[in-house]
Amino acid sequence: MARAVVAIVGRPNVGKSTLFNRLVGERVAIVEDLPGTTRDRIYATADWRGREFALVDTGGLDDPKAGAMEAAVRAQAETAIDEADVVLFIVDAKTGILPVEHDVADRLRRSRKPVLIVANKSDSWRGEAQAAEFYALGLGDVHTVSALQGTGTGDLLDAVVAALPQEEVAEEDYAAKVAIIGRPNVGKSSFLNTLVGSERAVVSEIPGTTRDTVDTAIERDGKRILLVDTAGIRRRGSIAHGIEQYALLRTVRAIERADVAILLIDALEGIVDQDVHNAGYALEAGVGLVLAINKWDAVDRGMETTERFRADVAREFHFAPWMTSHFTSAKSGRNVPETLADAVRVVESRHTHVSTADLHRILVDAIGSHPPPTVRGKEVRFHHVTQADARLPTFVFFVDRPDLVHFSYQRYLENKLRERFPFPGTPIKLQFRGARD
């Protein structure tokens, strides 16, 4: 089931990113930081009162680099409305309403999407008094917060959860839902067309041609598969304002709807930082991941080049050693069907259920080989482990002091699990609860 998407919008310097970090940081470690994937992080999974949702930070609405002010405001506001389930419109309680905010509020007010106006920097009674001015925007109640100090954010999250749409029933049954993701111009549309066997998506050498997601249903080996082609993800600093500002938001929604993502990278350019970030978006959503090193037909495919690429993949994606990879060419069709077949196998592996008896044996063996280290003289004792019913493989460990289970020992337990049950191509989640929970 896809999580709802909450977008944070507003002009520059109102504290959008600070609020984003505060809302993500206050939840109880729903998603662990992944080394190598969290720099310039603008997408995260949040959890409040048992409801998960995807939180997306965005650029400033009136950045002068955007070009014509009215066009930029219109494009960004309308796209945010279209793609998000709930919009948080952040304003500055200290500076009051600016003209650009009237323009944005006018479009938000006419929409049918829930909009919460958030007056940030309400650090004192004076700030709360100033925030009353924003009722003039006609968007309902004004939620006063201080993202820096954290005041008011709990009430804000209550309002967010109340505004989220009801969790949807399962969509039409598919053996796998596959999102095709990657930077602009790495060949995503050509990759999809090769799989479909027709010009289903517009193919162009112009980066960013695909701005909308395009769902395509196909059948392979008697299995129905849903393919989602997505807008290319760019580094935050290079995202043009207007429609492409929300290409990330659209891609996030596509990933949230998928079971597995095929991440395309450009063999001619090699692995760049944004490829690593894109893998992080998939892991943040808890979906499976398959790497496709595309345009392999255009490089020197000698043994030395192949081994160099494999070494680069192992180094740059070290946080996902379970990820499988393929050298592909969307142009010639090389390894494209095989990559899809691998993605389907990843989805099947995500449904693997490990019996409690097997988990207990793995835990006993792991502790026997390497007992958990004591912390400040306190022992960490494990009592039980079971697999939870969740979107991705999730294992719950019951332990005396869950807060003292070091990250390195969590990784050790994950490695022990994967030795017996590899779960190829998919992240797995470990939860640690008090023995009496």
N, C-alpha and C positions, 0 to 999 in steps of 0.2 A: 504494500500500500504506500503510495507516494505521500510524502509529508507536505503540509501546507507551506507556502512561501510567504515570508514577511519581508518587505522591502523598506529600507530606511532611506528617505529622501529629504532634501533640504538644501539651502544655499551653503556655500563654503563657510567654515569657521563657526558653525552653530553647535559643533560637538557631535556630529554623526558618528565618527569613528570611535570617539571616547564612549559614547553610549553603546555602540556595537560591542566593544570590548567588555564593558560593564555587564551587559545582558548575557554575554557568553560566559564571562568569568564567574558569575554568581551561581550558575547552575553547578550541580555536583558532578564534575568530571564525566559528562556524557560522552565526550570524544577526547581521547588523549591527543596531546600535541604530537605531530608526526615529524621527526627530525628531517629537515630538508624540504618540507612542504608548506610551512606556515609563515614564511616571510610575506609581508604585504597581504596578509590574510583578509579577505573581504567576504568570506562565506563560511558559515559554521552551523552546526546543528545545535539548537537550543532545546531545553526541556524545562517545563514549568508545570507543576501539579500533575505530572504524569502525561502531559501532552507534548510531543515533539514537533518542532517545526524548523524549517530552514530559514536562517536569518541572513540577509544580503545587504551589505553596505554599498553605497553608490557615491559617485562624484558629486561635486557642487552644482547646483542648478544654474547659477549665473556666472560660471567661470568665463572670463572674457575671451578665452581661446575658443569658445564654442561658436563664435560667429554672431549672427543676428540674434539678439536677445529673445525676441518673441518666438522665433522658430525653434530655438533650443529649448525654451521652457515648454512649448507645446509638445515637441517630440518626446522629451523626457517624461513629462507628466503623463501623457497618454500611454506611453509604453509601460510605465510603472503600473498604471491602472490595469492595463491589459494582462500583465504577466503575474502580478502579485495577488495573493488572496487577501492580504491585509497590508495597508500602507501606513507607515509611521512618518508623519510629516513633522520634521524637527525644526523648531524656530528658537530664536534667542530671546529669552525673557528680558535681558538687559538692554538690547537695542530696539526692541519693539518691532512692529510690522513694517516691512519694506515693500515697495510697489511690486517687486517680482513675486512676492508671496501672495499677493492678491490674485495675480494671474494664475498661479499654480492652484490656489484654493478654489478658484472659480471652476476649473476643470475637474478637480477632485470632488467638489460638492455636487456636480451634475452626474457623477458616476454612481454605479450601484455597488462599488467595492467599499468595504469598511475602511474608513480612514480615521486614525487617531492622531490628533494634534498634540505634540509633545513640546511644552515650553521648557527648554533646557536652561541651565545656569540659574535656576531658581534657588539660590543658595541662602536666601534669608526671607524674612517676611516681606521685604521690599520687592524681592524678585517675584514672589507669589502675587503681590498686588499688581505688579506690572504685567504679569501673565494674563490677567483678566482681559486685557486689551484684545487678546487673540480670539475671544469669542466673536468678535466682529467678522472673522473669516467665515463664519457660518458652517463650521464643521463639527458642531456639537461641543461636548465637554473638552476642556483643556486639561491635560495631565501635566502637572508641574513636577520636574525632576531636577536633580543635580547629577549628571553623569559622572562628574569628577568625584563627588563625595558619596554617591550611591543612594542618596535619599530619593524616595518616591518610585524607585525602579520596581519594587515588589508590587505595588499597586498598578503600575504600568503593565507588568507582565500578566497580572490578573485580567486586565482589560484586553490584552492581546489574545489570551487564551479564550476569553468569552467571545471575541470577534471572529475567531477562526471558524471556517466552515465545518459542518459535521463531517466526520471521517467517512469517506466514500466506501461503498461496497466494492468488492473485487471487480476489476475491469474484465472485458472479454478475455476468455482464457487463451493464453499463448504458452507455448513451451518455453519461450524466452523473450524478454523485451531487451533489445540491444540498442544502447545509445552510441552513436559514432561521434567522437569528440576530438578536438585538437585545435591548434592554432589556425588562423586563416591561411588558405592556399596550401595546405598539406595534402589535399586530394580527397577530402571527406565525401564530397558529392560524387566524384568519379568512383570512389570506392563503393558507395551505395549503388550507383548505376550498374557497376559490374556485377554486384550481387543480384540486382533485380533483373538485369538483362535488357534494360531499356533506359531511355533518357528520362528517368522519373524526376530527377532534380536538375536544375539548371547548372551547367558546368561552365566555369569561366576562369581565366587566369588572373582575374582581378581579385585580390584578397578581400574577404568579407562579403562575397556575392550573396551567400546564403545568410539571410538575417532571420528568417523564420524557421522553426523546426518543421520537418516534413515527415509524418508517419507513413510508413510503407509496410504492408503486410505481405509476407511471402511464405512459401511452403518448401521445406527441405526434408527429405527422407521421411515424409509423412507427418512432419511437425510444423505447426504454425508458428511463425516468428515475426515479431514486430520490430522493425528497424526505425530508428529515429536519427535523422541527420540534423545536425545542430549548427548554429552560428559559431564561427571561429572565436576562440577565447584569446584575447590579447592581454598583454601586461597592462596593469591598471593605469600607469602613467601614459600609455599610448592609445588608450581607448578614446575615440572621437566622441564628443558630446552629441546629443541627439539620439537617433535611433540606435546606433551602435553602442552607446553607453550601456544599454541594457541587454546587449548580446550575452553577457555573462549571466544575467538573470534568467534569460530564456534557456541557456545551456544548463543552468542549475536545475530548472524545472524538468528538463528532459532527463537529466541524470537521476533525479528523484523518482521519476516514473519508471526507470529501467531496473533490470536485474543485474546487468553487466554492461560495462562500457568498453568499447574498442577505442584505444587511444592511438591516434595516428601521429607519427613524427616524420619529419622530412629527412631522408637519408642524405640529401645533398647538403643540408645545413648542419646536420648532427643534432645532438641533444642540447637544447637550450633551457634556461631557467624556467621559462613558461611551460615547457613540457612537464617539468617536475611539478609545478604548481597544478597543472591540469590533472595529473595523477592524484594529487592531494584532494582535489574537489571530489573525485570519484570515491576515494577512501573516506572522506568526510561524510559522504552520503551512505557509506556502507555497502556499496555495490561491488560486484566482481570487476576484474580489470584484466584486459588482454592488450598487449602492446603490438602495434603494427608499424614496422619500420618501412615506410612507404617510399616510392620512387627508387626502389632498389635496382631497377633496370637502367637507371641513369648514372650509376656509380661503378667504379672499378670493383668487381665482385670477387677479387682474389681472396685467398685464405687469410692474408694479413689484414685486409680491410674488414672481413667478416669477424675475425677474432678481436680486432680493435673495437668494433661496434658492440660485441658481446661484453667486452670489458667495460666499456662506457656505460652500458645499460646496468650492469651489476653495480657500478660505482654510483651513478646518479640516482638510481632507483633502489638504493640499498635498504630503504625502509619497507620495500615490498618484494622480498626475495622469492616469494611464492608466485609472482606474476610471470605468466608465460609470454613469449614473444615470437614474432614471425617476420621474416623479410618478405615484403610484399611489393607488388606493382599494380596499382589500380588500372594503369594504362594497358598492361598486357594480361592482367588477370592472375599473375603469379601469386600463389598462396592466399588469394582472397577468399575462396570458398573454405579453405582449411582454417583460416582465421575465424570465420563465422562458426564453423563446426567446433572449434576450440571454445568459443564463447558460450555455445550451447552446453558443452560439457561442464563449463564452470558453473552455469546455473544449476545443472543437475547435481554437482558436488555440494552446492549450498544446501541442498535438501537432505544431505547425509545426517542421520540421527545416530549418535553414539550412546550406547546403553549406559546406565548409571554404573553397572558392574565394571564395564571396561574403563570408564572414567575413574572409578575408585582405584583400580589396579594401576592406571597411569599415574595418579596422584601419589600413591604409596611408593611406587618405583622412583618418582621424581624426588620426593622428600628423602628417601633412603639414599639416593645417589648424591644429593646436594640439599641438605636441610636449609630452611630459610634462615638468614642471618638474624641475630638478635639486634635490636635497635635500642640504644640507650639502656642496655641491660635487660630489656624486655623480650621475652620469647614470642614468636609468632606461631601459633598452633592452628593447623588446618583440621577441619572436622569432616567435611563432606563436599562433594561437587556434583553438579547435575547440569544437563543441557536445557536451556530455556527455549520456549517457543517464540521465536523472534524472526525478524526480516532477514538477518544474517546469522550465521552460526554463532551462538552466544552461550558461554559456559559460566555458571555461577558457582563461585567458591565460598564456602562458609568458613570463617576464620575468626579467631578470638579478637584480633586487632587489625581489621581490614586497612586502616589508615597507615599501618606500618609495613605493608607489603611493598617493598621497593620496586621501582619500575624495572630494574634489571631482573628481578626474580619473576615478575610478571612475564617478561619476555622469555625467560627460561621455561616457564610453564607452558607458554604458547609453543615453543619449539618442541617440547616433549609431546604435546598433543599432536603436532604436525608430523612427528616421527611415525606415529601410529596411524593417524588419519590426516593425510596431507592437505585436504581441502585446497586443491590447486586453483589458482587464479582468484581467490577470494580472501578478503580480510576476515578475521574472526575476532570476536569481542569477549574479553574476560571481565567479569564483574566480581567484586569482593564484598561480601556482606558479613555482618556480625553473626556469630554462631547462633544467636537467639532470634535473629530476624525471621 
